[in-house]
Each structure stands twice: as structure tokens, then as C-alpha cells.
Amino acid sequence: MTTTFVFLHSPAAGPSTWEPVAAALERRGRAAVIPDLTRVTEGGPPTWPRVVDAVRDAVPETPLVLVAHSSAGLFAPVVKEGLGERVVACVFADAHVPPPKGLVQAAEERRLEFLRARAGDDGLLPRWTDWWKEEVVAAMLPDPATRARVVAEQPRLPLAFFTERIPVPEGWDRVRCSCVWYGPPYDVMAEEATRRGWPVTRLPGGHLHQLVAPEAVTDALLKLSRIS
């Protein structure tokens, strides 16, 4: 049975951040889906049940490889739990690596200070690309057309998203887990993955490197997930 790659995009971004890699997989005869998570924070916390529902509604009845980017990595355990034995591998791509069990949240106190300073009176943050200087954003994206798509679909996340406690079911990481990282601060996540005995690959680049070098990222995903 064909294995399907399921891309969990960052809740701060959108599905287009994975479209070039999904297209590269399909050119190689692989199946790929990108559930839309841009509205999962609507209605307030808890967000994670809506993430699980959005993914469950989007995926076929095939073996699945979860590929999580950025803070979407924190949802991989509950998504894996929700999909059951269909999940055969999890790849964390420049993503938060959850612990084996317990509770996690999307931002630690130092990061929350950064976010609180940017939140509006309505409790909403600006779009993710508006958090950074122009030169930082421009360096992450390959061309103006791609940038326009990425910017247009970004939601404004509530500050509460970053303090929500997300459950981590024990045993979620019994499937093959691995990590590909592009650059700091995800070197810390790569070190944690290495400590836990996971395969780790470095692809130097910015946080949206899958848009800049989709073929190289596709190669890494196939190797790490052992889908050849």
C-alpha cells in the first residue's frame, strides 16, 4: 500500500510552506497531503483537538509519515495518537521535538516576553513575517511570488496559543522518529534528537528552507523516513 506523507505546517504559517516538497514527492510517485491548520486557534484553547481533527479529516486510509515543521512538532504526538497504527514514521523538520511524555507549550518564558511585546490589545499577534526585520524575511523566501503566497495565508495567532498546554501521550515515539534541521535555534532540537538516538540530517538554510531547496528536503525526508 502506498505511504502518504502528511505535512504539518507551522500554525503561524500555512500550507504553501510545504507545497514545493509535496509536489516533488508526487513527481517521484509518492503521495502527499497538507492539512490546512490556519484556523485551528479560532475558538480559543485547547487548540490541539482541532489540529487532530483537521489532520484526520485530510488523510487517506494508508500508512502515514508525519512531517512537522516549527511549532507543529509539538502536535505530532497527539496527531500520531489520533491516527493510530497508520503512522509509521515522524520527521521533525526544523521543528520543536516533544518529550517522551507529559505536557508542553509552544513558548518558554523568554520567548513569551518577545511575543507579549508584539501582541495587540485584542491579544492577537501580527502575522509571523511581521515579527522580523525585512532583510530576515527576504532571506528566508526564494522569490516575491512565493513570499506573497506565504504572507497572504498567515493567520494572526493569539498569545494564548503559546501558553496552551499540549498533552504528549506516552509511547508516541515508538515509531521511527528522525530530525532534519536547517539552522539555529533548532540545533538544540537536533541535539535532543541525537541524544534520543534518532537519525539527524543537517541541511543548512533558513527556517523555510523547504521553499528554497525542495528537492534536497525531499531527498532528506525519503531517507530519514526510510521510504525509498
Secondary structure, DSSP 4 states (H G I P E B T S, - for coil): ---EEEEE--TTS-GGGTHHHHHHHHHTT-EEE----TTTTTT-S--HHHHHHHHHHH--SS-EEEEEEEGGGGGHHHHHHHHGGGEEEEEEEEEPPPPSSEEE-S--HHHHHHHHTT--TTSBPPPGGGGS-HHHHHHHSSSHHHHHHHHHH----BGGGGT--EEE-TTGGGSEEEEEE-STTTHHHHHHHHHTT--EEE--S-TTHHHH-HHHHHHHHHHHHT--
